[in-house]
Amino acid sequence: MAFKCDNCSKSVMWGHRVSHAKNRTNHGFKPNIQKKRIEVEGKMIRVKLCTNCIKLMKKTKKKKVSEESLLPENTHSQSL
């Protein structure tokens, strides 16, 4: 499984592990990638997303639902 987010392209970052003796060895820091099924243009597709993108999608989904619930139901009858 490739460690790359399909949404934000977050991938492996390289750094060092440092021992008490200050020896440095290469170490790859991998993002937390999850497989998710999402709906795009009416079709369900499977994508690999990092947890930050999943969290952002949940927040925007909640925001859309709350905005729709705040709107009055009969806006046309009030404007006439």
C-alpha distances in whole Angstrom, upper triangle without the diagonal:
4,6,9,11,12,16,17,14,14,12,12,16,18,21,23,24,27,30,33,34,33,30,27,24,21,18,15,15,12,12,12,9,10,10,14,16,19,22,22,26,26,23,20,17,13,12,9,12,13,16,18,18,18,21,23,22,24,27,27,28,30,32,33,34,36,38,38,40,42,44,47,47,50,50,52,55,55,55,58
4,6,9,10,14,14,11,11,9,9,13,15,19,21,22,26,29,32,33,31,29,26,23,19,17,13,13,10,10,11,9,11,11,14,17,19,22,22,25,26,23,21,17,14,12,9,11,12,15,17,17,17,20,21,21,24,26,26,27,30,31,32,33,36,37,38,40,42,43,46,46,49,49,51,54,54,54,57
4,7,10,12,12,9,8,6,6,10,13,16,19,20,23,26,30,31,29,27,23,21,17,14,11,10,7,7,8,7,10,11,14,17,19,22,22,26,27,24,22,18,15,12,9,10,9,12,14,14,15,18,19,20,22,24,25,25,28,29,30,32,34,35,36,38,40,41,45,45,48,48,50,53,53,53,56
4,6,9,8,6,5,4,7,11,14,17,20,22,25,28,32,33,31,29,25,23,19,17,13,12,9,8,9,7,10,11,13,16,17,20,20,23,25,22,20,17,14,10,7,8,8,12,13,12,14,17,17,17,20,22,22,23,26,27,28,30,32,33,34,36,38,39,42,43,46,45,47,50,50,50,53
4,5,6,5,5,7,10,13,16,19,23,24,28,31,34,35,33,32,28,26,22,20,16,14,11,8,9,7,9,10,11,14,14,17,17,20,22,20,18,14,12,8,6,5,6,9,10,8,10,13,13,14,16,18,18,20,22,23,24,26,28,29,30,32,34,35,39,39,42,41,43,47,46,46,49
4,6,6,8,10,13,16,20,23,26,28,31,34,38,39,36,35,32,29,26,23,19,18,14,12,12,10,10,10,11,12,12,14,14,17,19,17,15,12,10,7,6,6,8,12,12,10,11,15,14,13,17,19,18,19,22,23,23,25,27,28,29,31,33,34,37,38,40,40,41,45,45,44,47
4,6,8,11,15,17,21,24,27,29,32,35,38,40,37,36,33,31,27,24,21,19,16,13,13,11,12,12,12,13,12,14,13,16,18,17,16,13,12,9,8,6,8,11,10,7,10,12,11,11,14,16,15,16,19,20,20,22,25,25,26,28,30,31,34,35,38,37,39,42,42,41,44
4,5,9,13,14,18,21,24,26,29,33,35,37,34,33,30,28,25,22,19,16,14,11,13,11,13,14,14,16,15,18,16,19,22,21,19,17,16,12,10,8,8,11,9,8,11,13,11,12,16,16,16,18,21,21,21,24,26,26,28,30,31,32,36,37,40,38,40,44,43,43,46
4,6,10,12,15,18,22,24,27,31,34,35,32,31,27,26,22,20,16,15,12,10,12,11,13,14,15,18,17,19,18,21,24,22,21,18,16,12,10,9,9,12,12,10,13,16,15,16,19,20,20,21,24,25,25,28,29,30,31,34,35,36,40,40,43,42,44,47,47,46,50
4,7,9,13,15,19,21,24,27,30,32,29,28,24,23,19,17,13,11,9,7,10,9,12,14,16,19,19,21,21,24,26,25,23,20,17,14,11,9,7,11,10,10,13,15,14,16,19,20,20,22,24,25,26,28,30,30,32,34,35,37,41,42,44,43,46,49,48,48,51
4,6,10,13,16,18,22,25,28,30,27,25,22,20,16,14,10,9,7,6,9,9,13,15,17,20,21,24,23,26,28,26,24,21,18,15,11,11,9,12,13,13,16,17,18,19,22,23,23,25,27,28,29,32,33,34,36,38,39,40,44,45,48,47,49,52,52,52,55
4,7,10,13,15,18,21,25,26,23,22,18,16,12,10,6,6,5,6,10,11,14,17,19,23,24,27,27,30,32,30,27,24,21,18,14,14,12,14,15,16,18,20,20,22,24,25,26,28,30,31,32,34,36,37,39,41,42,44,47,48,51,50,53,56,55,55,58
4,7,10,13,16,19,22,24,20,19,16,14,11,9,6,5,7,8,12,14,17,20,23,26,27,30,29,33,35,33,30,27,24,21,17,16,14,16,16,18,20,21,22,24,26,27,28,30,31,32,34,36,37,38,40,42,43,45,48,50,52,51,54,57,56,56,59
4,7,10,13,17,20,21,17,16,12,11,7,6,5,6,9,11,15,17,20,23,26,29,30,33,33,36,38,36,34,30,27,24,21,20,17,19,20,21,24,25,25,27,29,30,31,33,35,36,37,40,41,42,44,45,46,48,52,53,56,55,58,61,60,60,63
4,7,10,13,16,17,14,13,9,8,6,5,6,7,11,13,17,19,23,26,28,32,33,36,36,39,41,39,37,34,31,27,24,22,20,21,21,23,26,26,27,29,31,32,33,35,37,37,39,41,42,43,46,47,48,50,54,55,58,57,60,63,62,62,65
4,6,10,13,13,10,9,6,5,5,5,8,9,13,16,19,21,25,28,31,35,36,39,39,43,44,42,40,36,33,30,26,25,23,24,24,26,28,29,30,32,34,34,36,38,39,40,42,44,45,46,49,50,51,53,57,58,61,60,63,66,65,65,68
4,7,10,11,9,8,6,5,6,6,9,10,14,17,19,22,25,29,31,35,37,40,41,44,46,43,41,38,34,31,27,26,23,24,25,27,29,29,31,33,34,35,37,39,40,41,43,45,45,47,49,50,51,54,57,59,62,61,64,67,66,66,70
4,7,8,5,6,5,7,9,10,13,14,17,20,23,25,29,32,35,39,40,43,44,48,49,47,44,41,38,35,31,30,27,27,27,30,32,32,33,36,37,37,40,42,42,43,46,47,48,49,52,53,54,56,60,61,65,64,67,69,68,68,72
4,5,5,5,7,9,12,12,16,17,20,23,25,28,31,34,37,41,43,46,47,50,52,50,47,44,40,37,34,33,29,30,30,33,35,34,36,39,40,40,42,44,45,46,49,50,50,52,54,55,56,59,62,64,67,66,69,72,71,71,75
4,5,7,10,12,15,16,19,20,23,26,28,31,34,37,40,44,45,49,50,53,55,53,50,47,43,41,37,35,32,32,33,36,37,37,38,41,42,42,45,47,47,48,51,52,52,54,56,57,58,60,64,66,69,68,71,74,73,73,77
4,6,9,12,15,17,20,22,25,28,30,33,36,39,42,46,48,51,52,55,57,55,52,49,45,42,39,38,34,35,35,38,40,39,41,44,45,45,47,49,50,51,53,55,55,57,59,60,61,63,67,69,72,71,74,77,75,76,79
4,6,10,13,14,18,19,23,26,28,31,34,38,40,44,45,49,49,53,54,52,49,46,43,40,36,35,32,32,33,36,37,37,38,41,42,42,45,47,47,48,51,52,53,54,57,58,58,61,64,66,69,68,71,74,73,73,76
4,7,10,12,16,18,22,25,27,30,33,36,39,43,44,48,48,52,53,51,48,45,42,39,35,34,31,32,32,35,37,37,39,41,42,43,45,47,48,49,51,53,53,55,57,58,59,61,65,66,70,69,72,74,73,73,77
4,7,9,13,15,18,21,24,27,30,33,36,40,41,44,45,48,50,48,45,42,38,35,32,31,28,29,29,32,34,34,35,38,39,40,42,44,45,46,48,50,50,52,54,55,56,58,62,64,67,66,68,71,70,70,74
4,6,10,13,16,19,22,24,28,30,34,37,39,42,42,46,47,45,42,39,36,33,29,29,26,27,28,30,32,33,34,36,38,39,40,42,44,45,47,48,49,51,53,54,55,57,61,62,65,65,67,70,69,69,73
4,7,10,13,16,19,21,25,27,31,34,36,39,39,42,44,41,39,36,32,29,26,25,23,25,25,27,29,30,31,33,35,36,38,39,41,42,44,46,47,48,50,52,53,55,58,59,63,62,64,67,66,66,70
4,6,9,13,16,18,21,24,27,31,32,36,36,39,41,39,36,33,29,26,23,22,20,21,22,24,26,27,28,30,32,33,34,36,38,39,41,42,43,45,47,48,49,51,55,56,59,59,61,64,63,63,67
4,6,10,13,14,18,21,24,27,29,32,32,36,37,35,32,29,26,23,19,18,16,18,19,21,22,24,25,27,28,30,31,33,34,36,37,39,40,42,44,45,46,48,52,53,56,55,58,61,60,60,64
4,7,10,12,16,19,22,25,26,30,30,34,35,33,30,27,24,21,17,16,13,15,16,18,19,20,22,24,25,26,28,30,31,32,34,36,37,38,40,42,43,45,49,50,53,52,55,58,57,57,60
4,7,8,12,15,18,21,23,26,27,30,32,29,27,24,20,17,13,13,10,12,13,15,17,18,19,21,23,24,26,27,29,30,32,33,35,36,38,39,41,43,46,47,50,50,52,55,55,55,58
4,6,9,13,15,19,20,23,24,27,29,27,24,21,18,15,11,10,7,8,10,11,13,14,16,17,19,20,22,23,25,26,28,29,31,32,34,35,37,39,43,43,47,46,49,51,51,51,54
4,7,10,13,16,18,21,22,26,27,25,22,20,16,14,10,8,5,6,9,10,11,12,14,16,17,18,20,21,23,25,26,27,29,31,32,33,35,37,41,41,45,44,47,50,49,50,53
4,7,9,13,15,18,19,23,24,22,19,16,13,10,6,5,4,7,9,10,10,12,14,15,16,18,20,20,22,24,25,26,28,30,31,33,35,36,40,40,44,43,46,48,48,49,52
4,6,10,12,16,18,21,22,19,16,14,10,8,6,5,6,7,10,10,9,12,14,13,14,17,19,19,21,23,24,25,27,29,29,31,33,35,38,38,41,41,44,47,47,47,50
4,7,10,13,15,19,19,16,13,10,7,6,5,6,9,10,13,12,10,14,15,14,15,18,19,18,21,23,24,24,27,29,29,30,33,34,38,37,41,41,43,46,46,46,49
4,6,10,12,16,16,13,10,8,6,5,6,7,10,10,13,11,8,12,14,11,12,16,16,15,18,20,20,21,24,25,25,27,30,31,34,34,37,37,39,42,42,43,46
4,7,10,13,12,10,6,5,4,6,9,10,13,14,16,13,11,14,15,12,13,17,17,15,18,20,19,20,23,25,24,26,29,30,32,32,35,35,37,40,40,41,44
4,6,10,10,8,5,6,6,7,10,10,14,14,15,12,10,13,13,10,11,15,14,12,15,17,16,17,20,21,21,23,26,26,29,29,32,32,34,36,37,38,40
4,7,6,5,4,6,9,10,13,14,17,17,18,15,13,16,15,12,13,16,14,12,16,18,16,16,20,21,20,22,25,25,28,27,29,29,31,34,35,35,38
4,5,5,6,7,10,11,14,14,18,19,19,15,15,17,16,13,15,17,15,14,17,18,16,18,21,21,20,23,26,25,28,27,30,29,31,34,35,35,37
4,6,8,10,13,14,18,18,21,22,22,19,18,21,19,16,18,20,17,16,19,20,17,18,22,21,20,23,26,25,27,26,28,28,29,32,33,33,35
4,7,10,13,15,19,19,23,23,24,20,19,21,20,17,18,21,18,16,19,20,18,18,22,22,20,23,26,25,27,26,28,28,29,32,33,33,35
4,6,10,12,16,17,21,22,23,19,18,21,21,17,19,21,19,17,21,22,20,21,24,25,23,26,28,28,30,29,31,32,32,35,37,37,39
4,7,10,13,15,18,19,21,17,16,19,19,15,17,20,19,16,20,22,20,20,24,25,24,26,29,29,31,30,33,33,34,37,38,39,41
4,6,10,12,16,17,19,16,15,18,18,15,17,20,19,17,21,23,21,22,26,26,26,28,31,31,34,33,36,36,37,40,41,41,44
4,7,10,13,15,17,14,13,17,17,15,16,20,19,18,21,23,23,23,27,28,27,29,32,33,36,35,38,38,40,43,43,44,46
4,6,10,12,14,11,11,15,15,13,15,18,18,18,21,22,22,23,26,27,27,30,32,33,36,36,39,38,40,43,44,44,47
4,7,10,12,10,10,13,14,13,15,18,19,19,21,23,23,25,27,28,29,31,33,34,38,38,41,40,42,45,46,46,49
4,6,8,6,7,10,11,10,13,15,16,16,19,20,21,22,25,26,27,29,31,32,36,36,39,38,41,44,44,44,47
4,5,5,7,9,10,11,13,15,16,17,19,20,22,23,25,26,28,29,31,33,36,37,40,40,42,45,45,45,48
4,5,5,6,9,10,11,12,14,15,17,18,20,21,23,25,26,27,29,31,35,35,39,38,41,44,43,44,47
4,5,5,6,9,10,11,12,14,16,17,19,20,21,23,25,26,27,29,33,34,37,37,40,42,42,42,45
4,5,5,6,9,10,11,12,14,15,17,19,20,21,23,25,26,28,31,32,35,35,37,40,40,40,43
4,5,5,6,9,10,11,13,14,16,17,19,20,22,23,25,27,30,31,34,34,36,39,39,39,42
4,5,5,6,9,10,11,12,15,16,17,19,20,22,23,25,29,30,33,33,36,38,38,38,42
4,5,5,6,9,10,11,12,14,15,17,19,20,21,23,27,28,31,31,33,36,35,36,39
4,5,5,6,9,10,11,12,14,16,17,19,20,22,25,26,29,29,31,34,34,34,37
4,6,5,6,9,10,11,12,14,16,17,19,21,24,25,28,28,31,33,33,34,37
4,5,5,6,9,10,11,12,14,16,17,19,23,24,27,27,30,32,31,32,35
4,5,5,6,9,10,11,12,14,16,17,21,22,25,24,27,30,29,30,33
4,5,5,6,9,10,11,13,15,16,20,20,23,23,26,28,28,29,32
4,5,5,6,9,10,11,13,15,18,19,23,22,26,28,27,28,32
4,5,5,6,9,10,11,13,17,18,21,21,24,26,25,26,29
4,6,5,6,9,10,11,15,16,19,18,21,24,23,24,27
4,6,5,6,9,10,13,14,18,18,21,23,23,24,27
4,5,5,6,9,12,14,17,17,21,22,21,23,26
4,5,5,7,10,12,15,15,18,20,19,20,23
4,5,5,9,10,13,12,16,18,17,18,22
4,6,8,9,12,13,16,18,17,19,22
4,6,9,12,12,16,17,16,17,21
4,6,9,8,12,14,12,14,17
4,6,6,10,11,10,12,15
4,6,9,10,10,12,14
4,6,6,7,9,11
4,6,5,7,9
4,6,5,7
4,6,6
4,6
4
